[in-house]
Amino acid sequence: MKTVRCAIYTRQSLDEGDQEFKSVDAQRDSIRAYITSQRAMGWVALQPSYDDAGFTGADTNRPGFKRLMADVEAGRVDTIVVHKFDRLSRSLSDFALLTARLEKSGVAMCSVMEGFDTSTSTGRMMVNVVMSFAQFERESIAERTKTKMTAMRARGMWAGGNVPLGYDVVAKRLVVNPDEAERVRAIFRLYLEKGSLLTTVEELNARGWRTKSWTGKKGQQVASYVWSIESLRQLLSRVVYRGLIKAGKKTYPGVHEAIVDEALWDAVQQRKRRMTSSPRIAGRNKYGALLKAILFCGECGSTMNHSVSGAEGRRYQYYDCNASRRFGRNTCPSRPVPVAQIDEFVVEKVRAIGRDPALVRETVKAARAELESRTTELSAEVRRQELDARRVREERTNLVNAVAAGGPGVGTLMIRVAELDDRLGQIEARVRQVQQELAAASTGAVDVEGLTRALAEFDGLWEALFVAERARVLALLIERVTFASDSSVLKITFRTNGLAGLGAA
């Protein structure tokens, strides 16, 4: 008969009577008696028990509970036995997270008084019911928060988010910051003077001006950063500077003071519309730049975009560093490079490798090193993201419990819960993406024969393809090309898997 190692967990809050230690002793005795009655099933009580006398069940920050979970993760526990399940947690969301965590570790839970055992089908059904209520709780709070925020904005009130440059938040209201407000007006006038987003960004960063830095509701510091085209475009479009509040596609009169007058605002918006409606070169994406998706700047690591300039009959194609385009030429020293020059260089490099077995061996060696480095990097990111998710869940749980308790500040807490839900969704999506990449990298052995054959057959295959097909072949064969314009150093990283797709190209 298999031995079932049973961990005894007890908890009693200070506000649940002044005999809390006797109550913990009573819980322990009751649980031990129950485990003894299940001796025929192989149940054995672990020593010592896990006790939290004088700790609330509103959160999981309890020494006994932490010690219990450490032993669970170490594989020392088969079943957790409690007097009632509210001893583990009074929060549905906490309980749902705990259930998922224990299920992953293969550990069951049992309540002496409630007859609830997750090692049975009925117990597992009850877990699903509890988790459904936890999901309902989360979605209901999110819906109420969204409704309340929309109603606040419709009344012209500030409902949270990134604090705009020019304002401070005082008692949940936007209050003009005189120094920053003057800078906002200067930025609007500078854009009219310069006439373009890029030149304005370059001037702002040359002056050492930065975006807004502010302190969040929980005291966290949101640092300022250099201006980019995106951040400048957003500032010039924020109706908050006209004393308005935006809710969805509608705007409402705000209760805060405007910073930008009507004449300056209208002049900037008109200038932006003229720039947006300016005729652009047609067919920008029809030229089939071969390295469009795989070329990176060797100076700063940013992607390099394909651009076209000039009039009909005298058009020039080039790759340009994305960071330099967004933040100005002082951000990155790289220079634009002609498309034909670098495309031809890469194609000839691939051809040369295919003709030289020694170069093929070096390519395989480099591909293997790249695979090992990538796997290590992805594993570290998964750990960082999971740690971040754990912190977010803990904060969310504490806030949900505070909301359930009611009292002043519930609206602010609900807004923060919705923000945490969004953040958690982003983390979970990123973890799934990284895990997929990690799985692909872990199973992606370097196909020596396949790589050799693909490179050897490259010449014959290349000449038979259209331009768009050639770009696809390079994307199948090459993971990334890094080019440093100052030193003219070019590095090609070949894919370690997916070479089979080359034959089907």
Number of C-alpha atoms within 10 A of each C-alpha: 6 7 11 18 17 26 27 25 24 25 30 24 19 14 11 11 11 12 12 19 18 12 18 21 16 14 22 22 14 15 26 22 12 18 22 14 11 13 13 10 13 14 19 19 21 15 9 9 16 20 23 22 20 18 19 20 20 17 18 21 12 17 14 19 18 13 12 21 17 13 13 20 15 10 12 16 21 21 24 23 26 25 25 20 17 15 18 24 19 16 20 21 25 24 20 21 16 16 21 14 15 19 15 10 15 15 22 20 22 23 19 19 13 11 11 19 20 21 16 13 10 12 17 18 12 15 19 14 13 17 20 15 15 19 15 13 14 18 14 12 18 20 13 15 21 16 11 16 21 17 14 16 23 18 14 21 22 21 20 19 10 11 17 20 20 21 24 19 18 9 7 13 16 22 16 18 14 13 11 17 19 13 14 21 17 13 20 20 16 19 21 19 11 13 15 15 23 22 17 24 28 22 18 21 18 12 9 10 16 15 17 18 15 19 14 14 13 7 8 9 11 13 11 12 13 17 23 24 19 13 15 19 14 11 18 18 13 14 19 23 25 17 18 20 25 19 16 8 5 9 15 17 17 21 17 20 15 18 21 20 12 11 8 14 19 12 13 19 15 13 15 20 10 11 13 10 9 9 8 10 12 9 8 13 11 9 13 15 21 25 24 19 18 19 26 25 25 22 17 16 16 17 21 26 21 25 18 18 13 10 9 9 6 7 10 14 18 19 24 23 28 19 21 23 16 18 24 23 17 12 16 18 13 21 17 16 18 15 21 14 10 18 17 12 13 18 16 13 13 21 17 16 18 21 16 13 14 11 14 20 15 12 19 21 14 15 21 19 11 15 20 12 11 16 17 12 13 19 14 11 16 19 12 12 18 14 12 14 20 12 13 17 20 14 15 24 21 18 19 23 18 16 19 10 10 10 9 9 10 16 17 16 19 24 21 22 25 20 17 18 18 13 16 20 13 13 18 15 12 15 20 12 13 18 16 13 15 19 13 15 18 13 10 15 13 19 18 15 10 16 24 21 14 18 22 20 15 19 17 9 16 16 9 10 14 10 15 13 15 21 19 18 22 21 20 19 22 19 16 19 19 20 22 19 17 11 10 9 10 17 15 19 16 24 22 24 21 16 20 14 12 19 14 7 12
